[in-house]
Amino acid sequence: MTEVRILFSTTTISGPSSASGLRIDEHSCEDQCRRGQQYGLFAATDYSEGDDILTESPIVILSHLVETSTNHAQKLENSPGSSVKNVIRSQFDQSSFTSNQKSHKTDDELEHKKEKESSASVLGDLILPKKCLEKLKASSSHSIEAQTKKLRGMILAAATYAAYPPSNEDGSKDKLFELYHPTINCDADDEYNKEAQNAVELARLAIECCKELAAPHTALKDSLHHKNDEGMLGEQELLKLILIYSCNAFEGGRIYHKISRVNHSCNPNAVVVEGHSSDVSVLKAACSIKKGEEITISYLSKALYAGYPVRQRKLRAEKHFICKCKRCTENNGDEVKGQPSVSLDLASRIPCPICHPRTGRYLDEDLMFDEEEDDLQISYALAQNGMTAEERSLYCTSCQGVTSVNVDGSIRKKKEGMTIEYMTTAEDKVYDWMESNKLNEKEEDESTGQDMDRSLLQMATATCGSKHWTTQMLNLAIIEENLANLQATLMTINPEEDEKMMEEIFTDIAECADGIEKAFSYAKSLKLNLDPAHWLFDYVMGLGRILVGLGDEKSQKYGGEWITRVENYANKFEGDAMKKVVSAIKNAWKRETDEQVERGVGGIENDGQGDAKRRRVE
Ligand SMILES: C[S@@+](CC[C@H](N)C(=O)[O-])C[C@H]1O[C@@H](n2cnc3c(N)ncnc32)[C@H](O)[C@@H]1O
């Protein structure tokens, strides 16, 4: 029964505000109040950046065995959790797992496949019924891969819940079933409800899969066929549970009593971080929040830094709602004189096609890598929020010009309009690339993968310029790759012997630093409440680690300067262990100097040109 404790724990609320600092209220948005269903969390006191708003343990964890990295999956095999994993898998007919099916593959191949699958999910190798997958393909307007992944998550949540139903002694079950979920059998009278009803359809499909795949005499099978204590059909309870999971679960299937009431905003004012123990989460203010303001977080990970169509597509496909936050609906961009008030997408700004006419298909070379400090004056045009090229006309803040896709007029006007089509194509391509998570699949053909990323970057940069989100997403993907390669190279060479290699390394480091600088400038241009380090912390840390690894004072000092840019963020939002790493990297150059003084070296050797000689860090 120990697993039950792992899965269901009591909610505790603490922190400076405690329960009195918050109130759960009807959603501030008029449209949603009308539905009478939606609630949100509102500050009942003022908060400053980094303040704890509340600390909470999940009411229930419905897929804590879904893993994303092989390392983690391997750890799980040795942890008590692996017995939970077996209990959940035992809910299903064993012949429904590919790993249990005979095939002509060699043992080695099977082992490799199994490892990949176990790292994807506890039920990653569960073969979903063909007729369910066909229904999914026929009904869904979203990407099939994303919907299949969601379906698997729902099946896992249902099996976990059936195998470990929460006791209601502490009210956990009541709290869970109070949470928001779309109304079952509600008329899809508008786009918002239609999207929510897609979640209901998907949940029904998950129930159908469970019915087909559940093994006889298991808790899952029983709950689908028997009435539960309250006389409600087990199947209906499971359907509701799946919907609650689908709308409220955080990473790892964690569902909270209060944190799950926090609505999403594409310009959030709060974040949820891991608490002192991994089973506790803390809702923290990401900026100052005034009493009475709604507290919001982001349901999007790095896509928060993407343009409007991508954010909306992701929220619709993964969370089943149309975002009505300020960033998506109100004009929080630069005002356009003489234009009717429209919502403008700051993440999709491109050099104005009127002020900077493109030569041929692509943007002029000099605009490709535009930098703030350049003398070149570049006027940017903002895209109107919208899902299609037709809805995304561009407004230039400098010439006050409007560019639309389908305009009758001169060839030049048509050419200007085509820029929006190129921008939309770049947005689609980069979105697909982000969704397919290609960076992780690259192992099989690394060089081709890298070439593709680079040519995609070339296309995005050439079409949209460096202040557009597509360029910055690809820029960071390449930096991530370069930092990993640099780290690996530095571990295998001796800097003092391999001068030529070191030259290349310094060039690569300079490129990474330049790329991160551009990403910082882009993040600031979005005017979000969040510190840019929320997005760029890992990249800066990667760069800092490499610079410290070079071992010379100058590089380490430079690494320390970079770390200073994320120090405030780390102190407010990272755990103690990470704070120590930040401090160690920031102060590595001092330690090096101190050690020399202690050893009586009396300073760093000089190479005659003012540069300290490089030494390996022992
Ligand atoms: C985790 S719940 C948030 C709390 C929920 N409003 C409640 O009443 O409990 C997520 C749901 O809230 C709604 N929601 C959250 N953020 C929203 C936003 N920015 N725009 C529109 N609906 C939103 C959606 O229906 C979504 O499925």
The ligand as an SDF file (V2000), in Angstrom:
LIG
                    3D

 27 29  0  0  0  0  0  0  0  0999 V2000
   -6.1980   24.4370  -15.2120 C   0  0  0  0  0  0  0  0  0  0  0  0
   -7.7620   25.1110  -15.5950 S   0  0  0  0  0  0  0  0  0  0  0  0
   -7.6460   26.6950  -14.9190 C   0  0  0  0  0  0  0  0  0  0  0  0
   -8.7260   26.9430  -13.9250 C   0  0  0  0  0  0  0  0  0  0  0  0
  -10.1020   26.9770  -14.4910 C   0  0  0  0  0  0  0  0  0  0  0  0
  -10.3770   28.2670  -15.1110 N   0  0  0  0  0  0  0  0  0  0  0  0
  -11.1330   26.6660  -13.4000 C   0  0  0  0  0  0  0  0  0  0  0  0
  -12.2250   27.2010  -13.4700 O   0  0  0  0  0  0  0  0  0  0  0  0
  -10.8270   25.8550  -12.5630 O   0  0  0  0  0  0  0  0  0  0  0  0
   -7.5650   25.3170  -17.3090 C   0  0  0  0  0  0  0  0  0  0  0  0
   -8.8150   25.7490  -18.0300 C   0  0  0  0  0  0  0  0  0  0  0  0
   -9.1020   27.1160  -17.7660 O   0  0  0  0  0  0  0  0  0  0  0  0
   -9.4650   27.7970  -18.9720 C   0  0  0  0  0  0  0  0  0  0  0  0
   -8.4190   28.7840  -19.2860 N   0  0  0  0  0  0  0  0  0  0  0  0
   -7.2470   28.9200  -18.6500 C   0  0  0  0  0  0  0  0  0  0  0  0
   -6.5410   29.9330  -19.1650 N   0  0  0  0  0  0  0  0  0  0  0  0
   -7.2750   30.4650  -20.1640 C   0  0  0  0  0  0  0  0  0  0  0  0
   -7.0680   31.5180  -21.1020 C   0  0  0  0  0  0  0  0  0  0  0  0
   -5.9380   32.2330  -21.1220 N   0  0  0  0  0  0  0  0  0  0  0  0
   -8.0290   31.7580  -22.0090 N   0  0  0  0  0  0  0  0  0  0  0  0
   -9.1580   31.0410  -22.0150 C   0  0  0  0  0  0  0  0  0  0  0  0
   -9.4220   30.0320  -21.1800 N   0  0  0  0  0  0  0  0  0  0  0  0
   -8.4880   29.7310  -20.2500 C   0  0  0  0  0  0  0  0  0  0  0  0
   -9.5530   26.7200  -20.0470 C   0  0  0  0  0  0  0  0  0  0  0  0
  -10.8730   26.2590  -20.1010 O   0  0  0  0  0  0  0  0  0  0  0  0
   -8.6660   25.6330  -19.5270 C   0  0  0  0  0  0  0  0  0  0  0  0
   -9.0270   24.3570  -19.9760 O   0  0  0  0  0  0  0  0  0  0  0  0
  1  2  1  0
  2  3  1  0
  2 10  1  0
  3  4  1  0
  4  5  1  0
  5  6  1  0
  5  7  1  0
  7  8  2  0
  7  9  1  0
 10 11  1  0
 11 12  1  0
 11 26  1  0
 12 13  1  0
 13 14  1  0
 13 24  1  0
 14 15  1  0
 14 23  1  0
 15 16  2  0
 16 17  1  0
 17 18  1  0
 17 23  2  0
 18 19  1  0
 18 20  2  0
 20 21  1  0
 21 22  2  0
 22 23  1  0
 24 25  1  0
 24 26  1  0
 26 27  1  0
M  CHG  2   2   1   9  -1
M  END
$$$$
